[in-house]
């Protein structure tokens, strides 16, 4: 039995579904504190207009992932994908720097 080839559309749909699961997991991990308000991608807990991830969210994510920088990078990379879909007018490099670029 031959396996069907994955279409580009099916791959995009699967990637989007995975990214949404990552976002749901984030909210559970951070106990609904300092999570993104979508589609603005501002912090729900900080002062209005504070971009997510705010410093407390970054600290929580570093604590959750410990030394697993690859896992953290994959997680925020999935969130970047969702943000880029929800904020198509934002400059992609600026959105990337904001959501992923803080990991060093």
C-alpha positions, -999 to 999 in steps of 0.1 A, spaced: 0 0 0 14 34 -10 11 64 12 -5 95 -3 18 124 -10 12 153 13 -1 184 -6 12 218 2 -22 228 14 -25 199 37 9 207 51 -1 243 58 -33 232 75 -14 207 96 11 234 106 -16 258 115 -34 232 137 -1 224 155 5 261 161 -29 265 176 -22 235 199 10 253 210 -9 284 218 -34 265 239 -5 247 257 11 281 264 -19 294 282 -20 263 303 17 265 311 16 301 321 -16 297 341 -33 324 320 -8 350 333 11 370 308 -4 353 278 -10 370 244 -43 388 237 -50 379 201 -50 391 174 -32 421 189 -5 400 205 -3 422 235 1 409 271 -33 403 288 -17 410 323 5 440 317 -4 476 310 -24 481 278 -2 482 247 25 460 261 38 437 234 39 400 240 61 383 251 66 408 279 95 404 302 75 383 328 63 359 300 99 356 288 111 348 323 83 322 327 91 306 294 128 304 302 119 288 336 95 263 319 120 252 293 152 254 314 182 245 293 161 232 264 166 262 241 157 241 210 123 232 226 117 269 235 127 280 201 103 255 184 75 266 208 78 303 201 84 296 164 49 280 163 35 310 181 53 333 156 35 314 128 1 321 144 10 357 150 21 362 114 -12 348 102 -32 371 125 -10 402 118 -3 401 81 3 439 80 32 437 105 67 437 92 77 400 93 112 406 106 100 429 134 73 404 144 100 377 144 124 397 165 96 404 190 83 369 194 114 347 187 144 370 187 146 375 225 158 339 229 196 340 231 
